[in-house]
């Protein structure tokens, strides 16, 4: 993609408050610029100018009493109440006046420095409950998608598909209107597969599942564990996060790729950074396993980062410091990568010994077993069935949370599969 954001990019979604917390290590931020103003975009990019900012806009409903342009809506533009969100009503997406208002919102976001737009409530399933005559239809929605996608692109910004998976199952060509997808509750609803076509087209999918239903019941809460939800999103190669329904700065990142921020640096910065951290070249651009990260972290030291500060750009230095913080939080030692199946036991034992995980306590017998990878994998998968191994341990450093339990679980799963003993 021309905006430099790849599949698997890390992200943060924070729509609460006037001052977004820009310290969460993520390549992409989604904020409500109507609340933060241009200062919010500037704050997110202040220490990392190459970050991309997605700006939220509600294009399918109106939050009564909270948007400055509310007086511009005509009575005929406003419909029935939006389910689950008090003080919010449908807007008539057929209305020329509504479209003019949205057009002005897009322009304001461009002027604020937004790189992309999150068009909320763009693909609603009205079912006749919108309060308009005639009722809004799927055909109206598709016309609206084509219109706002064109308007946003003409302004030089990227545009997300916000939910709307049911449309793509029947009309896959509609995905061509969008540069990426933002998906809510796909693990909880069991419909993540509806967005796989974005991944297949090389377009990232930023996915969120929720820990709670929210004060008004507007969100769908995950029914299983955080690990289960993350594993579902990871299996689709989505950029998954776990949030509370109020979308504050609290976040659990399901699969934060240590190298994701590297991809948005200029070629010159990449070459300079790689010259200081030679091992990075071995892992870019592929997804890394726990063992890869352990090996990489061994080579990332504070003095090397200072060298990057002195000899490379501020952007490259920002990535280097992020890498150091990440490795510090991860708290793991070097783990040798297996060169053959005969090394699988060694890696399994090393993972158990060198990670500060609930896995280690739960799977305590591993270090005493040698040479029988089948037995180790059988015990591991038996632990999964009892939800023993799969528990996560979240290390918190400021606002950064690293889900170590899930990372180790996925690493062990890959070793067992490679050794010929899949789940």
N, C-alpha and C positions, 0 to 999 in steps of 0.2 A: 504493500500500500504506500502511496506517495507521502502520507503524513508520518511514516516511520514507525508505526505501531504494529507489532507483529502478534500473531497468535501466541497466547501464553503470557502476554505482558502483564505486569503487576498493576493493580489499581486500588483506589480508595474512593468510597462514595460517602460524602458528608453533606447532607442538605439541611442540617440544623445549625442555627446561629448565624450571626453576621461575620464571624471571623473563623474561617476554616483552619483547622490544625494542619499545618503544612509539614509536620515532622514525620508523618508516617512514610516509611520508605516505599514509594510506589512511583511508577513511571507515568501513570494516567490518574488524574483526579477528576471527579465529577462533583460539581458544586451548584448551588442555586444562586446564580449571579444577580438575580433580582433582589436577593437579600443582602448579598455581600458587596455588590457593586464591582466596579473595575478593580477596586482595592483587593478583593478576594482573589482575582486572577493573578494580580501582581504578587500577592503574598505566597501563593502556591509556587510561582515560578522564581521567586526572589533568589533562592539558593540553588536552583536547578532550572536554568532558563529553557532547557530542552524538554522539560515536562510538557505534556499535553493536557489541556483543560477542556473537559466536557461540561457544557452549561445546560442546566435543567430548565425546561419550559413545559408547562402544562397546556397542551393544545387541544385536549378533548373535554376539559371541564374547567370550571372557575371556582377558586377558593374565595368565597364571599368575605369581604372585609379585610383581605390581606394583600390585594394586588392594586397598585397605583392606577392602572388603566381600567379598573372596573367601571367607572362612569361612562366609558366609551361603548360598552355593550348595550344594545337595545333590548327592551323587554322580550322581544321576539327571538333574541339570540340565546336566551336562557331557558333551559328545560327543567326536567324533574330532578329530584335529589340523587346524588351519586352514592350508591350503596357502600356502606362501611365508613364513609367519610362525612360526618355532619358538617353543615355549612358549605358543602360543595355541590355544585349542580352541573349538569351536562350543558355543553354549548352546541349550538347548531353549526356543524362543520360545513353545511351547505351555504351558509350566509356569507355574502361578499364582505359585509362589515367585519365579521369574525376573522375572515382571512386577511383583511387589511390590518387588523389589530395584531395578528400573529406575524405578519410581515414586518411590522414595526418592531416587534419583540426580537425577531431574528436580527434585524439591523442593529439594535441596541447591543445585542450579544457580540456581534462582530466588532462593534466599536469598543467593547469592553476587553477585547483580546481573546475571546473564546476560540478554541481550535475546532470544536465540534459541538453538536447539539443533541441533547437527550429529549426527544419529543414524547412526553408522558401522555398516557391515555390516547394513543394514536390508533389503537386497533381494538376498540371496545366491542363486546358482544351485547348489543343493546337489548335484543329480545323484546322490543316494543315498549321498554320502560323508560325511554328517554324524555317523554313528555311532548314530543313534536308531532305535528301532523303534516304530511305523512311521517311515520316513524323513520328514523335514520336506519340505513341498511348497510350491508357489506359492500355494495356497489358504491355507496357514498363514502365509506371508509377508504376504499381503494382509490377513488378519485382524489380524496384528501391526501393520501400518502404520496401519490404522484405529484400533486401540487406542491406540498411543503418540501419534499425532497428536492425538487427542481429549484425552489426559492432559496433554500439553504446552500445548495451547491453553487448557485450563481453568485452568492456572497463569498465564495471561496472557503467555506467551512465544510467539514464532514458531518454526516448525519447518521444517527443510530436507528436501528429498528428496536423499539422499546416493546418487548413482549411480542404478541401477534403471531405466535407460531402456527396457530390453526390456519392462517391464511397461506402460509408457505407450503403446507402439506398439499393443498389443493391448487395453488398457483405459485409454484417455485420461482417463476420468473420475477416475482415481486422482490426477492432478495437482492436483485440487481439495483434496486433503488437506493440501497443502503450500503454504507462503508464498514459497518460493524453492527453487532447486536448487543443489547442490554436486556438481560433476562432475570425475572424475579420468580423465585419459588419453584424452579423446574425440578429440583430434587424432591421437594415436598409433594409436588403435583404429579411427578413421574412423566414429564413431557420434555425432558432435555433433548431427546432425539429430534424434536421438531426444528432444532437450530443447528444440527450437524452440518447442514449444507453451507452455512457460513464458514465453518472451519475448513470444509473441503475446498472452498473458494479462496482460502488464505485470509479470511477476515476474522478478527478476534471476536470472541463472545465473552462479555463481562457479565458474570452470573452472580446472583445473590440469593441466599436463603436466610430465613429469619429464625431467631431464638424465641420470639414471642409474637403474639397476634396483634400487639399494640393496644392502646387504650380503647379504641373504638372497634377493634376486630378487623381492621382493614388489611392485615397481613396474614398469610398462611404460615403457621409455625411448623418447623420440621417435626416429624413424628418419631424419628430415630435419634441417633447420636449425631454430634457435630462431625465425627469421623465418617459416619455413613453418608451424610450430605456432601461432605468434601470429596469422598471417594467417588460418588456419583458424578459430580462436576468434573473431577480430574479425569475420569474415564472417558469423557467427551472432549478432553483437551481444552476445557473452558478456563478462563481466569476467574476462579471462584473465590468468594468471600462469604463470611457469615456475619450478619449484622443484627442489631435490634431494630424494631420497626420504626423507631423515631429517627433512625439514620444519623446518629451522632458520630463523633470521630472514633468510637470504639470499633475495632475490627479484628476478625480472625482471618488471616489469609491462608487459603487452603493449600496453595502450591506456589509460594513466592519463589520465583526463579532468581537465583543470585545474580545471574548475568543479564536479566531482562533490560535493565537500564543501559547497559552497554550498547544495545542495539540502536539507541536514538542519538548516540554521539556522532560527530562528523568523522569521516574516514581518517582525517589527520589525528583527531583525539583518540580514536580506536588504536591507531598504530603507536601513538605515544604511550598510551596506557598499557598496551600489550608488551611494549619494550620494557616496562617496569615490572610487569607481572607476566613473565613468559609462559607460565602454565595455562593462562587463560585461553591461549590459542588451541589447546587440546579439547576444550569444551564448547567452543563457540561454533555454530549457533545451536547445537543440539540441546535437548533437555538433559539435565544432570541428575544422577542418582545421589543418594546419601553418601556413598563411597567417593564419588567424584568430588562432591562439595568438601568432604573431609580432606581429601588430598589437596584441593585448591586452597582451602583455608590455611593449611600449613605454610603456604608460600605468601600469604598476605600479612604483612607486618606493618606496624605503625611507621617505622622509618622509611619503608618503601612508599607509603602514602605521602609522606613528606616530600620524597623525591618527585612524586607526581605533582604535588602542589607547586614545586619550584620550576619544573621543566615542562609540564603540560598545562592545559587550560583549566579554568575554574570548574568547567563542566566535568572534565575528566577527574579532577580531584574530588568532586562531589561523589562520583561513582566509586572511587577508591575508598573514601571514608565510609560510604554505605556498606561496601563489601566487608570492611573491617568490623563495623558494628554488627553485621549479620553473622559473621564468623564467631564473634564474641558471644552473641546470644545463643548460637547453635551449640556451643560448649561441647565439641566433639574433637577427637584426636584423629590422626591420620589412619585410614583404613585401606589396606591394600586391595586393589581390584583383582578379581579372579581371572587368571589367564585361561583356565579350563574348568570343567566341572569338578575336577579333583580339588580345586581350591574353594569350592562353594562352602564347605564346612568351615574353613578358616574365616571366610568373610562373615558367615552367620555368627560365629563366635565373636568375631571382632565387633560386629554391630552391637551385640548384646553387652559386650564389655565396655565399649567406649561411648555409649550414649546414656545420658541421664534420663532414663525413661521408666514409665510404669512397666514397659515391656520387659525390662531387665528383672524386675521383681517377680513378675508373673511367669516368666520363662527362665526361672533361676537354674534349671538343670542343664542348660545348654553348655556352659563351660566345662562340665564334667563329662560330656559326650564327645567322642572323637570318631571321625571317619564314616559315620552313618548319616549321610545327608537326608536319606529317606525318612529316618526316624525323627530327625530334627524338624523337617518340614511337616511331617504328620502331627507332631506335637504343636507346632506353630498354628496350623490350621484348626486343630482341635481347640486351641486357645481362642482363636477368632470366634468360633461357634459359641463360646461362653462369654464373649465380649470382654475377655481378659486382656489379650494382647493388644487389641485395637483401641484401648483407651488412650487418650491424648494427654500430654503434659505441655501446657502453654507457659513458656517463659516470657515474662513481661519486662520490657525495658522501655520505660516511658510509655509511649502509645504503641510500641511495636510488640506484636505477639507472634511467636514462632511455634507452630504446632509440631513438636518433635515426635510425638507418638505416631502421628500419621506418616511422617516422613520415613521413620524406621520401618513401620509396617509395610509401606509400599516397597522399600528397598529389599526387605526380606522376601516379600512376595515374588519380586523379580528374580532373586537368586534361586528360589525354589523352582520357579517355572523354567529357568534356564538349565537347571540341573535335571530336568525331566520329571519333576514331581509337582505339577500344578495343583491348584486348589480343587 
